[in-house]
Each structure stands twice: as C-alpha cells, then as structure tokens.
Amino acid sequence: MTPRPASPGADRLPSPRAGPSDKQGIAAGEAYVRLLGLGQTVAGSDLRLHLRNVVGARASARSTRGLPLDKAPAIRLEKEPEGRVRWLETDEQARLLAACGKSKNGQLAAIVRVALETGMRASEVMGLTWEESIDMTRGVIRLERTKSGRRREVPMRQAVYDLLAAMPEPRTGRLWPDESIRTAFENAVDAAKVGELTFHDLRHSFASWFVMRGGSLQALREILGHRDIKRTLRYAHLAPGHLRSEIDNGGARQHNFSTK
C-alpha cells in the first residue's frame, strides 16, 4: 500500500521532548498517532517519547480536557530493551588511532585517545580546560559539570598523563579548539574499517575492557559517573569467569538421589 501524503505541517510536529503534562507534549503525541495512519515514520529515539505523551494525554484528559478517563484510549508501553554495547577489539583500536593520526584535524588522535583511556563522554572530553579540569600533580581529571549533575574525578592512566604532559605551552583555557570533530571522527572510522562506531562507543569500549581486565563494577560506576548502578551492570557479563564460576559452583552442588 502506498502511504498517503502527510498533512500540511506534519513535518513540524511539536517537540516530543515536552513533558507529558505539557499541552505541547500532548499535542505531539496525538499528532504522532495521526501520522501512523499516514504511513509516516519517526526517529526511533522519539518513538517512545511520542507514545509517552499520548499516555500523558490520557492521564490528564480529565483535568485538562474535561473528558472521563474511561473514554480515553488505554495504552501500555512495552519495557524498553537495553541499549547496544559496542567496544573496540585491540586491533580495531590500533587502526582507529592510526587513522586519527592521519586526520586533517591535528587534535583528533589526542581527543580519541583520552576518550578511550578515561571513558568520558564526548561533551566532557571536549569541555576540558587546563585550569578547572587538569590536575597533573594528583594525576586526575576533574569534571565539575557532568550529565548526572555530580562532580567527579577520573584517574589518569599513564598514556593520558604522558599525552597531556607533552602538550605545548601555554596551558591555559580549553585543551581542544571549540569546534566540532564529528566529520573528522566519522572519516577516521571509515578509514580504519572498524564498521559502525560512534564517539559514545569509545566510552563503552573503555568500560568493557575495564571489566574484562578485572576492574570492579563499583569502581567503574564511580569513574563513569553513573547515578544508577543498573547502568553499570550492563557490563557485568564481561567480567572474567562471570558465568563460568557460577556453573562450576552449581556443578559442585549436585544432589545425590538414591533409590532404595
């Protein structure tokens, strides 16, 4: 079936980021439901947000529209699956760093190295300043403004310390130019032939290898700045012997059934 054309203004949907009790959010959810019948598509990241707005529209129907709740459609949202965890194998990491070193962006290799060695988010890496963030005496990176809203410190591995120590004077202001590295990074990914990879996957790569090399989940939580331990537990299955030890322990507790 050929989808019907979208109605005028359909490409200017209210933002799905509005809260479900917000009139704009309710309008966005209702508009999205209409688009389903028009064969339109919406970005996956917005899908659940639009549906949540519809749920919000139903929940607030009585207070905002004067409609009885039993007249509004009931909608049940399925549990959202865990996000993907993509990490680089050692040979992929070497190829990526080599490709970054050949980039026209002279800072790209250092930026990617810091991300791989610290697990920091892109915004955290790009927002580093010498005065507020870098403590060479203690060997830590201080993050005052984070996604979770909590201050944290990230220990420097030797590779990061050496990289920062080799950077030229004057060491004031931002470590990197205030410009986007997206295109340069995507070009390096293509040149390295490592398949699909985003900058955020460098954070996953750090966390995955941290656990696979025996690091504790609690320490990883503090380094990554996760407010909820559940976000850190996505890497638990990578711990050495995570399932093997349980199977071995289970096998040692076999019941002895005898027939008399």
Phi, psi and omega in degrees: 000133179279124181299142176287150180296149180292149178289158180305134178084000182295334180278002179242049180298145172302152183299130178289352182282351179292150181293154183297338179270353181278138182300324179294320179295319178298316179298321179297316180296315180295320179296322180296318178301320177296322181293333178302324179282351180259003179075019181275159177241153180228145180308140183304323181294337179268345186305304183294327179295319177296316181294323177297326177293325176295317177300319178296324179297320179293315183295329182259011184301319183294317186279328185259334183243351183072023181261140175292141183298330182288352177266346180271143183294140177272135181229130178245125180268131177289156179296134183284133180291159178296147178291160181290148175237108181245125176232161182269134170287164185300321180289327177293319179298318180297318180293321180295315181295324178294319179293322178296325179294338180264000183292153175293338176277106186293345181264350190301315183300318180293320180297314180293321178299315179298318179297317181292329185267351183237337183075014180286153176290160181302316181296327179288317179296312184288341181266005182295139174231152181295318186289316186268331192255328191258121177239090183291332180296315180268347180070042180226157173251123181265130178243108182274327182242110183234168180298322182281350181082004182247137178292142176210163177239139179244119179297143177275130166285164183302322181299321180289317179300313180297320180298313181291322181295333182273352181290141186289158172284160358279141180263075179224154178073208183287147177288323184238153177301147180280075180212159182286139176250008187303308182297316180298319180293315180297322177295321179293321178299315178297316181294327182281345180055055179251011179078201181290127182204131175251166179298325180295335178294340175294326176294316176298321181296315177302310183297319182297313180290328177301314181288317182296336179267010173100006179292148182280151179292326179294318178296319179297319178302317181291322180293316182282340180079030178287128176287324183249126180299338180299328179291328179283329184293348177297342180262000186299325184292348181271353181297140180302127177071016183306311180263328182302315182295325179292321178295317179297318179294321179294323180292334181281350182252039181291141178275145180257098180267126179237152181247124178263000000 
